Amino acid sequence: MIFTKGTTDGINLVANGFTRGFLQKGDEVIISEMEHHSNIVPWQMACEYSGAVLKIAPINDAGELILSAFKLLLNSKTKLVSITHVSNTLGTINPAKEIVELAHQNGTPVLLDGAQSVPHMKVDVQDLNCDFYVFSGHKMFGPTGIGILYGKKEWLDKLPPYQGGGDMIKSVSFEKTIYNDLPHKFEAGTPNIAGGIGLGSAVDYLNELDWEAIYIHEDELLTYATAEIKKIEGIRLIGTAKK
């Protein structure tokens, strides 16, 4: 687990590492049509710098990922899949575990954007089996400028450091620098200590909530709002936020 400035920073860290260590001309990265721009632009930049190709998994008229089309995009050139867990605009809850399983069958690692999921559901990254998971503190009632990048050790060990200086080094000389162990390897400079404490308090607060009651309440709100909005002439709803 690595402290970042937020979801965007976490995605950029992974994108930077893949650009420098794993992406080559002709390789492919898959995202979806429902992504927040923070999960689009870093991969556009990574592909621009490396010569890789950005592939877009389509969604249907209900705002759902078309899994059959996603599966067809996976091939030997696919080096990473980066998909939102819950869409920030559509409310669509993606079948994250199935997406990860399909990608892993192809030998492809998966990054999940959890900015919208962590505040609304219990997330178990080990059960999802994703390779990377990112989220932001301010989305979960914590402070701004702090977030988390979860990554499997095997991948974090492979990725090169994102920034240099501070506690990300074990030793430094003009001839050679030896990088620190995880997570320090990716935490250059003075950490956001106050933000980390605030994020910890937010996590403690969320863990004390009755999540089953929250699911029921949110479902009731969604059902009511959907029914009322459908009464408005000319409005077409896109997206499925049902758990």
Backbone as CSV, one residue per row, in Angstrom:
resi,resn,N_x,N_y,N_z,CA_x,CA_y,CA_z,C_x,C_y,C_z
1,MET,0.840,-1.189,0.000,0.000,0.000,0.000,0.876,1.240,0.000
2,ILE,0.615,2.142,-0.928,1.438,3.333,-1.102,0.564,4.570,-0.949
3,PHE,1.033,5.537,-0.184,0.332,6.809,-0.085,0.583,7.621,-1.352
4,THR,-0.487,8.156,-1.919,-0.399,9.024,-3.097,-1.139,10.323,-2.800
5,LYS,-1.198,11.204,-3.777,-1.984,12.435,-3.626,-3.455,12.199,-3.926
6,GLY,-3.797,11.006,-4.408,-5.181,10.679,-4.740,-5.240,9.672,-5.871
7,THR,-6.442,9.406,-6.352,-6.648,8.428,-7.418,-5.847,8.786,-8.665
8,THR,-5.929,10.038,-9.081,-5.225,10.478,-10.291,-3.729,10.234,-10.181
9,ASP,-3.163,10.574,-9.033,-1.732,10.387,-8.821,-1.367,8.915,-8.849
10,GLY,-2.230,8.061,-8.265,-1.965,6.630,-8.269,-1.960,6.045,-9.670
11,ILE,-2.931,6.463,-10.488,-2.984,5.982,-11.869,-1.755,6.455,-12.645
12,ASN,-1.377,7.707,-12.441,-0.204,8.244,-13.127,1.075,7.511,-12.705
13,LEU,1.149,7.130,-11.434,2.323,6.381,-10.968,2.455,5.064,-11.739
14,VAL,1.340,4.344,-11.843,1.367,3.061,-12.555,1.639,3.278,-14.046
15,ALA,0.978,4.278,-14.635,1.174,4.562,-16.060,2.625,4.935,-16.355
16,ASN,3.217,5.732,-15.473,4.610,6.123,-15.648,5.527,4.912,-15.581
17,GLY,5.258,4.023,-14.614,6.075,2.834,-14.476,5.967,1.912,-15.671
18,PHE,4.750,1.744,-16.195,4.567,0.883,-17.366,5.195,1.506,-18.603
19,THR,5.140,2.832,-18.714,5.744,3.511,-19.858,7.241,3.261,-19.902
20,ARG,7.867,3.314,-18.745,9.322,3.183,-18.660,9.801,1.744,-18.599
21,GLY,8.902,0.818,-18.214,9.383,-0.532,-17.994,8.730,-1.643,-18.783
22,PHE,7.516,-1.413,-19.317,6.783,-2.542,-19.877,6.127,-2.288,-21.237
23,LEU,5.856,-1.055,-21.567,5.166,-0.775,-22.827,6.149,-0.502,-23.951
24,GLN,5.911,-1.159,-25.086,6.723,-0.948,-26.276,5.804,-0.689,-27.460
25,LYS,6.387,-0.282,-28.555,5.615,0.003,-29.759,4.816,-1.235,-30.171
26,GLY,3.518,-1.027,-30.401,2.654,-2.115,-30.817,1.919,-2.805,-29.682
27,ASP,2.363,-2.583,-28.435,1.637,-3.123,-27.292,0.288,-2.428,-27.160
28,GLU,-0.597,-2.989,-26.330,-1.938,-2.426,-26.182,-2.330,-2.281,-24.717
29,VAL,-3.094,-1.220,-24.440,-3.678,-0.966,-23.125,-5.183,-0.835,-23.330
30,ILE,-5.971,-1.475,-22.477,-7.429,-1.416,-22.597,-8.032,-0.594,-21.471
31,ILE,-8.880,0.364,-21.829,-9.730,1.076,-20.882,-11.161,0.950,-21.416
32,SER,-12.114,1.651,-20.809,-13.492,1.555,-21.298,-14.052,2.928,-21.642
33,GLU,-15.206,2.925,-22.284,-15.861,4.170,-22.683,-16.396,4.959,-21.494
34,MET,-16.495,4.344,-20.333,-17.101,5.026,-19.187,-16.071,5.620,-18.225
35,GLU,-14.801,5.661,-18.631,-13.765,6.108,-17.703,-13.787,7.607,-17.426
36,HIS,-13.407,7.964,-16.194,-13.101,9.351,-15.831,-11.832,9.746,-16.586
37,HIS,-11.686,11.028,-16.891,-10.509,11.436,-17.682,-9.193,11.131,-16.970
38,SER,-9.237,10.981,-15.637,-8.021,10.613,-14.915,-7.578,9.188,-15.224
39,ASN,-8.480,8.400,-15.816,-8.112,7.051,-16.243,-8.096,6.944,-17.763
40,ILE,-8.046,8.102,-18.415,-7.906,8.157,-19.872,-6.580,8.821,-20.244
41,VAL,-6.411,10.050,-19.764,-5.251,10.860,-20.166,-3.909,10.203,-19.819
42,PRO,-3.708,9.640,-18.601,-2.415,9.005,-18.320,-2.064,7.890,-19.298
43,TRP,-3.100,7.166,-19.766,-2.836,6.068,-20.708,-2.643,6.584,-22.127
44,GLN,-3.305,7.689,-22.451,-3.013,8.339,-23.737,-1.557,8.786,-23.771
45,MET,-1.107,9.388,-22.680,0.284,9.844,-22.598,1.250,8.662,-22.648
46,ALA,0.918,7.589,-21.912,1.783,6.411,-21.895,1.920,5.816,-23.292
47,CYS,0.796,5.762,-24.019,0.829,5.204,-25.380,1.559,6.131,-26.343
48,GLU,1.386,7.424,-26.144,2.084,8.393,-27.003,3.597,8.262,-26.844
49,TYR,4.053,8.123,-25.607,5.487,8.051,-25.338,6.098,6.716,-25.763
50,SER,5.323,5.623,-25.607,5.871,4.286,-25.829,5.584,3.725,-27.218
51,GLY,4.592,4.291,-27.911,4.180,3.738,-29.194,3.143,2.642,-29.055
52,ALA,2.647,2.445,-27.830,1.585,1.458,-27.614,0.254,2.001,-28.139
53,VAL,-0.750,1.132,-28.199,-2.055,1.494,-28.747,-3.104,1.414,-27.639
54,LEU,-3.932,2.457,-27.526,-4.990,2.480,-26.525,-6.270,1.924,-27.128
55,LYS,-6.791,0.845,-26.536,-8.015,0.214,-26.996,-9.158,0.555,-26.039
56,ILE,-10.344,0.814,-26.600,-11.488,1.252,-25.805,-12.579,0.185,-25.806
57,ALA,-12.876,-0.378,-24.631,-13.953,-1.360,-24.511,-15.292,-0.620,-24.530
58,PRO,-16.217,-1.016,-25.396,-17.485,-0.283,-25.541,-18.489,-0.602,-24.439
59,ILE,-19.487,0.284,-24.302,-20.598,0.055,-23.391,-21.898,0.048,-24.199
60,ASN,-22.941,-0.536,-23.614,-24.231,-0.583,-24.313,-25.112,0.604,-23.934
61,ASP,-26.346,0.622,-24.427,-27.247,1.749,-24.185,-27.669,1.871,-22.725
62,ALA,-27.451,0.813,-21.947,-27.768,0.863,-20.514,-26.568,1.347,-19.696
63,GLY,-25.465,1.669,-20.401,-24.276,2.134,-19.713,-23.463,1.030,-19.090
64,GLU,-23.633,-0.190,-19.579,-22.917,-1.342,-19.036,-21.794,-1.762,-19.975
65,LEU,-20.697,-2.223,-19.395,-19.593,-2.732,-20.199,-20.042,-3.974,-20.964
66,ILE,-19.749,-4.000,-22.275,-20.089,-5.166,-23.093,-18.956,-6.181,-22.941
67,LEU,-19.163,-7.155,-22.060,-18.097,-8.101,-21.733,-17.632,-8.910,-22.940
68,SER,-18.565,-9.240,-23.828,-18.172,-10.016,-25.010,-17.198,-9.225,-25.875
69,ALA,-17.428,-7.925,-25.993,-16.522,-7.068,-26.766,-15.198,-6.878,-26.035
70,PHE,-15.273,-6.771,-24.714,-14.051,-6.640,-23.915,-13.162,-7.869,-24.103
71,LYS,-13.769,-9.066,-24.065,-13.002,-10.303,-24.225,-12.314,-10.358,-25.587
72,LEU,-12.985,-9.832,-26.626,-12.404,-9.853,-27.963,-11.189,-8.937,-28.079
73,LEU,-11.125,-7.917,-27.218,-9.992,-6.987,-27.258,-8.737,-7.593,-26.639
74,LEU,-8.912,-8.547,-25.731,-7.767,-9.164,-25.068,-6.985,-10.042,-26.037
75,ASN,-5.673,-9.840,-26.066,-4.816,-10.659,-26.921,-3.387,-10.614,-26.392
76,SER,-2.477,-11.207,-27.103,-1.085,-11.304,-26.643,-0.393,-9.943,-26.535
77,LYS,-0.953,-8.918,-27.190,-0.357,-7.576,-27.137,-0.846,-6.762,-25.944
78,THR,-1.884,-7.252,-25.267,-2.483,-6.491,-24.169,-1.580,-6.539,-22.937
79,LYS,-1.041,-5.384,-22.538,-0.106,-5.324,-21.421,-0.756,-4.859,-20.125
80,LEU,-1.928,-4.215,-20.221,-2.612,-3.749,-19.013,-4.066,-3.447,-19.327
81,VAL,-4.940,-3.740,-18.358,-6.335,-3.324,-18.402,-6.546,-2.357,-17.249
82,SER,-7.105,-1.188,-17.535,-7.369,-0.192,-16.490,-8.827,0.232,-16.592
83,ILE,-9.633,-0.198,-15.612,-11.086,-0.042,-15.682,-11.616,0.518,-14.369
84,THR,-12.644,1.353,-14.473,-13.286,1.857,-13.264,-14.114,0.767,-12.596
85,HIS,-14.096,0.739,-11.287,-14.924,-0.211,-10.538,-16.382,0.250,-10.562
86,VAL,-16.568,1.564,-10.291,-17.893,2.188,-10.367,-17.760,3.491,-11.146
87,SER,-18.586,3.681,-12.158,-18.510,4.876,-13.004,-18.924,6.121,-12.229
88,ASN,-18.152,7.184,-12.383,-18.474,8.444,-11.686,-19.626,9.184,-12.345
89,THR,-19.931,8.900,-13.597,-21.007,9.600,-14.302,-22.263,8.755,-14.449
90,LEU,-22.092,7.476,-14.706,-23.239,6.605,-14.975,-23.731,5.871,-13.731
91,GLY,-22.865,5.724,-12.755,-23.221,4.934,-11.583,-23.110,3.444,-11.815
92,THR,-22.725,3.056,-13.008,-22.611,1.636,-13.349,-21.577,0.950,-12.463
93,ILE,-21.963,-0.191,-11.907,-21.049,-0.997,-11.107,-20.535,-2.121,-11.994
94,ASN,-19.286,-2.054,-12.340,-18.715,-3.057,-13.237,-18.484,-4.388,-12.519
95,PRO,-18.588,-5.495,-13.247,-18.290,-6.816,-12.675,-16.775,-6.982,-12.546
96,ALA,-16.207,-6.298,-11.570,-14.756,-6.184,-11.461,-14.060,-7.526,-11.353
97,LYS,-14.623,-8.415,-10.553,-13.979,-9.714,-10.363,-13.928,-10.498,-11.666
98,GLU,-15.004,-10.440,-12.450,-15.033,-11.143,-13.735,-14.055,-10.516,-14.715
99,ILE,-13.966,-9.183,-14.701,-13.015,-8.483,-15.575,-11.591,-8.924,-15.255
100,VAL,-11.270,-8.986,-13.962,-9.930,-9.406,-13.544,-9.652,-10.843,-13.981
101,GLU,-10.622,-11.723,-13.798,-10.438,-13.127,-14.179,-10.186,-13.270,-15.674
102,LEU,-10.960,-12.544,-16.482,-10.785,-12.610,-17.935,-9.404,-12.101,-18.344
103,ALA,-8.992,-10.995,-17.747,-7.680,-10.429,-18.074,-6.562,-11.367,-17.643
104,HIS,-6.688,-11.948,-16.459,-5.649,-12.847,-15.964,-5.547,-14.113,-16.801
105,GLN,-6.664,-14.563,-17.354,-6.621,-15.708,-18.267,-5.772,-15.394,-19.497
106,ASN,-5.690,-14.102,-19.802,-4.874,-13.646,-20.928,-3.455,-13.279,-20.481
107,GLY,-3.176,-13.409,-19.170,-1.870,-13.044,-18.640,-1.675,-11.551,-18.493
108,THR,-2.781,-10.802,-18.355,-2.745,-9.348,-18.325,-3.085,-8.806,-16.941
109,PRO,-2.265,-7.912,-16.385,-2.579,-7.307,-15.090,-3.714,-6.295,-15.214
110,VAL,-4.369,-6.016,-14.078,-5.533,-5.124,-14.071,-5.397,-4.057,-12.982
111,LEU,-5.658,-2.812,-13.372,-5.796,-1.706,-12.432,-7.265,-1.356,-12.326
112,LEU,-7.784,-1.249,-11.104,-9.162,-0.830,-10.882,-9.185,0.548,-10.238
113,ASP,-9.961,1.445,-10.836,-10.173,2.782,-10.295,-11.294,2.696,-9.269
114,GLY,-10.931,2.788,-7.987,-11.911,2.624,-6.922,-12.376,3.919,-6.287
115,ALA,-12.179,5.051,-6.969,-12.542,6.339,-6.374,-14.003,6.402,-5.960
116,GLN,-14.889,5.801,-6.778,-16.322,5.863,-6.486,-16.824,4.637,-5.725
117,SER,-16.056,3.566,-5.708,-16.532,2.338,-5.063,-16.238,2.299,-3.571
118,VAL,-15.048,2.735,-3.178,-14.658,2.650,-1.770,-15.628,3.377,-0.832
119,PRO,-16.184,4.539,-1.212,-17.119,5.205,-0.296,-18.490,4.547,-0.214
120,HIS,-18.802,3.620,-1.127,-20.161,3.089,-1.204,-20.272,1.588,-0.999
121,MET,-19.162,0.901,-0.855,-19.236,-0.548,-0.693,-17.978,-1.068,-0.013
122,LYS,-18.086,-2.231,0.567,-16.923,-2.903,1.130,-16.079,-3.473,-0.018
123,VAL,-14.827,-3.144,-0.034,-13.939,-3.601,-1.113,-12.870,-4.518,-0.536
124,ASP,-12.743,-5.688,-1.116,-11.729,-6.661,-0.716,-10.819,-6.895,-1.917
125,VAL,-9.661,-6.246,-1.926,-8.773,-6.336,-3.088,-8.238,-7.742,-3.280
126,GLN,-8.100,-8.501,-2.195,-7.616,-9.875,-2.332,-8.670,-10.761,-2.982
127,ASP,-9.937,-10.510,-2.653,-11.007,-11.273,-3.288,-11.137,-10.894,-4.766
128,LEU,-11.013,-9.602,-5.068,-11.065,-9.155,-6.463,-9.866,-9.677,-7.247
129,ASN,-8.743,-9.846,-6.544,-7.501,-10.358,-7.145,-6.917,-9.403,-8.180
130,CYS,-7.255,-8.113,-8.069,-6.695,-7.124,-8.999,-5.229,-6.889,-8.673
131,ASP,-4.493,-6.389,-9.655,-3.066,-6.150,-9.477,-2.790,-4.767,-8.894
132,PHE,-3.674,-3.813,-9.207,-3.583,-2.462,-8.663,-4.991,-1.964,-8.332
133,TYR,-5.092,-1.169,-7.263,-6.374,-0.557,-6.899,-6.072,0.833,-6.348
134,VAL,-6.770,1.846,-6.848,-6.498,3.220,-6.430,-7.770,3.892,-5.920
135,PHE,-7.619,4.775,-4.920,-8.755,5.569,-4.451,-8.260,6.823,-3.747
136,SER,-9.185,7.745,-3.486,-8.867,9.056,-2.915,-9.486,9.237,-1.536
137,GLY,-8.781,9.963,-0.676,-9.282,10.222,0.665,-10.521,11.100,0.689
138,HIS,-10.561,12.130,-0.157,-11.681,13.083,-0.069,-13.003,12.481,-0.532
139,LYS,-12.956,11.368,-1.261,-14.180,10.693,-1.677,-14.813,9.918,-0.518
140,MET,-14.028,9.661,0.508,-14.497,8.854,1.630,-14.463,9.644,2.937
141,PHE,-14.766,10.953,2.796,-14.918,11.856,3.947,-13.603,12.174,4.637
142,GLY,-12.499,11.931,3.966,-11.192,12.271,4.497,-10.677,13.562,3.875
143,PRO,-9.427,13.921,4.139,-8.856,15.154,3.593,-8.507,15.043,2.110
144,THR,-8.327,16.183,1.477,-7.879,16.212,0.087,-6.364,16.015,0.033
145,GLY,-5.880,15.667,-1.152,-4.444,15.535,-1.350,-3.837,14.279,-0.772
146,ILE,-4.678,13.272,-0.511,-4.174,12.003,0.005,-4.979,10.874,-0.634
147,GLY,-4.319,9.781,-0.918,-4.992,8.632,-1.510,-4.127,7.402,-1.351
148,ILE,-4.613,6.294,-1.896,-3.915,5.023,-1.749,-3.775,4.332,-3.102
149,LEU,-2.600,3.800,-3.332,-2.375,2.844,-4.418,-2.054,1.506,-3.774
150,TYR,-2.967,0.552,-3.950,-2.667,-0.823,-3.568,-2.083,-1.504,-4.798
151,GLY,-1.051,-2.280,-4.585,-0.476,-3.047,-5.685,0.090,-4.347,-5.166
152,LYS,-0.012,-5.383,-5.962,0.625,-6.645,-5.594,2.141,-6.448,-5.560
153,LYS,2.784,-7.044,-4.573,4.218,-6.838,-4.377,5.019,-7.190,-5.629
154,GLU,4.607,-8.253,-6.305,5.360,-8.678,-7.485,5.406,-7.586,-8.544
155,TRP,4.313,-6.795,-8.638,4.280,-5.716,-9.613,4.985,-4.460,-9.106
156,LEU,4.788,-4.133,-7.837,5.443,-2.939,-7.289,6.955,-3.097,-7.272
157,ASP,7.424,-4.332,-7.092,8.864,-4.574,-7.156,9.401,-4.334,-8.571
158,LYS,8.596,-4.673,-9.574,9.041,-4.536,-10.965,9.044,-3.092,-11.448
159,LEU,8.062,-2.300,-10.985,7.925,-0.945,-11.503,9.079,-0.061,-11.034
160,PRO,9.604,0.798,-11.918,10.657,1.724,-11.506,10.076,2.840,-10.650
161,PRO,10.901,3.503,-9.831,10.405,4.604,-9.010,9.764,5.690,-9.859
162,TYR,8.747,6.324,-9.294,7.996,7.375,-9.992,8.696,8.721,-9.864
163,GLN,9.229,9.001,-8.654,9.934,10.253,-8.383,11.156,9.949,-7.523
164,GLY,12.095,10.888,-7.480,13.326,10.663,-6.734,13.529,11.650,-5.609
165,GLY,14.218,11.185,-4.556,14.547,12.048,-3.437,13.811,11.677,-2.168
166,GLY,14.350,12.125,-1.034,13.707,11.827,0.237,13.919,10.389,0.645
167,ASP,12.911,9.809,1.295,13.060,8.465,1.856,12.900,7.350,0.836
168,MET,12.841,7.688,-0.462,12.746,6.607,-1.452,14.119,5.997,-1.759
169,ILE,15.147,6.442,-1.029,16.487,5.898,-1.254,17.015,5.203,0.004
170,LYS,17.831,4.159,-0.221,18.562,3.535,0.886,19.904,4.224,1.054
171,SER,20.555,4.467,-0.078,21.825,5.183,-0.063,21.984,5.916,-1.385
172,VAL,22.718,7.007,-1.347,22.900,7.791,-2.563,24.340,8.259,-2.676
173,SER,24.862,8.190,-3.887,26.177,8.741,-4.182,26.110,9.312,-5.583
174,PHE,27.149,10.015,-5.981,27.171,10.568,-7.329,27.291,9.465,-8.383
175,GLU,27.758,8.303,-7.958,27.917,7.197,-8.897,26.655,6.359,-9.023
176,LYS,25.976,6.121,-7.894,24.819,5.218,-7.942,23.930,5.422,-6.717
177,THR,22.621,5.309,-6.954,21.639,5.365,-5.869,20.981,4.000,-5.720
178,ILE,20.837,3.552,-4.486,20.123,2.313,-4.196,18.753,2.676,-3.651
179,TYR,17.704,2.199,-4.318,16.346,2.558,-3.930,15.903,1.800,-2.684
180,ASN,14.997,2.412,-1.951,14.488,1.851,-0.708,13.488,0.725,-0.985
181,ASP,13.143,0.010,0.067,12.154,-1.052,-0.039,10.755,-0.446,-0.141
182,LEU,9.783,-1.294,-0.499,8.387,-0.875,-0.542,7.878,-0.612,0.877
183,PRO,7.001,0.364,1.061,6.419,1.248,0.056,7.243,2.502,-0.211
184,HIS,8.360,2.655,0.555,9.138,3.899,0.506,9.663,4.206,-0.895
185,LYS,9.888,3.170,-1.674,10.408,3.323,-3.040,9.574,4.292,-3.869
186,PHE,8.261,4.384,-3.577,7.366,5.240,-4.359,6.891,6.479,-3.587
187,GLU,7.490,6.741,-2.428,7.034,7.861,-1.604,8.164,8.866,-1.434
188,ALA,8.480,9.572,-2.524,9.559,10.551,-2.516,9.145,11.800,-1.727
189,GLY,10.133,12.444,-1.107,9.872,13.692,-0.420,9.179,13.516,0.917
190,THR,8.843,14.642,1.537,8.155,14.612,2.831,6.721,14.140,2.642
191,PRO,6.298,13.091,3.341,4.939,12.571,3.152,3.887,13.517,3.726
192,ASN,2.661,13.332,3.253,1.524,14.094,3.761,1.075,13.446,5.068
193,ILE,1.790,13.758,6.149,1.553,13.097,7.436,0.148,13.401,7.952
194,ALA,-0.237,14.668,7.927,-1.564,15.044,8.411,-2.655,14.379,7.581
195,GLY,-2.447,14.321,6.253,-3.413,13.680,5.373,-3.544,12.203,5.665
196,GLY,-2.404,11.544,5.944,-2.429,10.126,6.262,-3.192,9.839,7.547
197,ILE,-3.017,10.689,8.545,-3.747,10.529,9.805,-5.245,10.735,9.569
198,GLY,-5.577,11.768,8.781,-6.981,12.034,8.475,-7.623,10.905,7.691
199,LEU,-6.875,10.333,6.746,-7.394,9.214,5.966,-7.629,8.002,6.858
200,GLY,-6.708,7.778,7.799,-6.889,6.674,8.729,-8.150,6.817,9.559
201,SER,-8.441,8.053,9.979,-9.661,8.308,10.749,-10.902,8.080,9.892
202,ALA,-10.825,8.466,8.616,-11.957,8.247,7.708,-12.210,6.756,7.510
203,VAL,-11.146,5.980,7.382,-11.287,4.533,7.231,-11.922,3.929,8.480
204,ASP,-11.468,4.371,9.657,-12.044,3.873,10.911,-13.533,4.181,10.978
205,TYR,-13.906,5.390,10.560,-15.319,5.785,10.578,-16.150,4.895,9.649
206,LEU,-15.657,4.691,8.432,-16.385,3.875,7.467,-16.523,2.428,7.937
207,ASN,-15.492,1.919,8.589,-15.532,0.536,9.056,-16.548,0.322,10.180
208,GLU,-16.941,1.394,10.838,-17.906,1.283,11.935,-19.352,1.375,11.458
209,LEU,-19.566,1.686,10.186,-20.921,1.866,9.671,-21.620,0.536,9.420
210,ASP,-22.937,0.584,9.413,-23.752,-0.581,9.069,-23.915,-0.583,7.549
211,TRP,-23.063,-1.320,6.861,-23.034,-1.265,5.402,-24.277,-1.864,4.773
212,GLU,-24.857,-2.859,5.409,-26.076,-3.450,4.865,-27.203,-2.417,4.869
213,ALA,-27.284,-1.628,5.940,-28.295,-0.571,6.017,-28.034,0.502,4.962
214,ILE,-26.766,0.789,4.722,-26.410,1.786,3.705,-26.830,1.297,2.324
215,TYR,-26.557,0.022,2.017,-26.945,-0.537,0.719,-28.458,-0.406,0.512
216,ILE,-29.212,-0.735,1.545,-30.675,-0.681,1.451,-31.135,0.755,1.230
217,HIS,-30.564,1.685,1.980,-30.957,3.092,1.867,-30.610,3.657,0.486
218,GLU,-29.403,3.370,0.015,-28.998,3.868,-1.299,-29.862,3.261,-2.401
219,ASP,-30.224,1.988,-2.258,-31.086,1.339,-3.248,-32.470,1.984,-3.272
220,GLU,-32.989,2.326,-2.095,-34.294,2.993,-2.022,-34.238,4.360,-2.690
221,LEU,-33.168,5.104,-2.431,-32.999,6.422,-3.058,-32.890,6.300,-4.574
222,LEU,-32.120,5.304,-5.023,-31.938,5.097,-6.454,-33.259,4.733,-7.125
223,THR,-33.999,3.822,-6.516,-35.283,3.398,-7.079,-36.257,4.568,-7.174
224,TYR,-36.312,5.367,-6.119,-37.221,6.517,-6.103,-36.805,7.562,-7.149
225,ALA,-35.515,7.912,-7.157,-35.038,8.940,-8.081,-35.206,8.505,-9.536
226,THR,-34.933,7.219,-9.805,-35.079,6.701,-11.167,-36.519,6.798,-11.637
227,ALA,-37.454,6.405,-10.769,-38.877,6.458,-11.127,-39.343,7.884,-11.389
228,GLU,-38.877,8.825,-10.577,-39.295,10.221,-10.729,-38.693,10.857,-11.987
229,ILE,-37.430,10.548,-12.248,-36.766,11.133,-13.422,-37.388,10.607,-14.710
230,LYS,-37.789,9.355,-14.698,-38.414,8.769,-15.888,-39.735,9.439,-16.246
231,LYS,-40.312,10.142,-15.307,-41.565,10.851,-15.565,-41.346,12.127,-16.378
232,ILE,-40.098,12.581,-16.442,-39.775,13.822,-17.151,-39.633,13.538,-18.644
233,GLU,-40.424,14.205,-19.428,-40.403,13.974,-20.873,-39.059,14.378,-21.477
234,GLY,-38.557,13.530,-22.347,-37.300,13.822,-23.040,-36.056,13.360,-22.317
235,ILE,-36.205,12.791,-21.116,-35.053,12.317,-20.354,-34.844,10.823,-20.600
236,ARG,-33.615,10.452,-20.925,-33.255,9.038,-21.070,-32.131,8.707,-20.109
237,LEU,-32.363,7.766,-19.222,-31.358,7.381,-18.227,-30.396,6.353,-18.811
238,ILE,-29.123,6.580,-18.552,-28.087,5.651,-18.974,-27.276,5.279,-17.741
239,GLY,-27.061,3.981,-17.539,-26.250,3.552,-16.396,-27.043,2.701,-15.439
240,THR,-26.395,1.740,-14.839,-27.044,0.866,-13.868,-26.218,0.873,-12.588
241,ALA,-26.789,1.414,-11.536,-26.077,1.522,-10.281,-26.492,0.450,-9.284
242,LYS,-27.202,-0.561,-9.761,-27.638,-1.640,-8.875,-26.447,-2.509,-8.486
243,LYS,-26.391,-2.877,-7.219,-25.320,-3.750,-6.739,-25.676,-5.203,-7.029
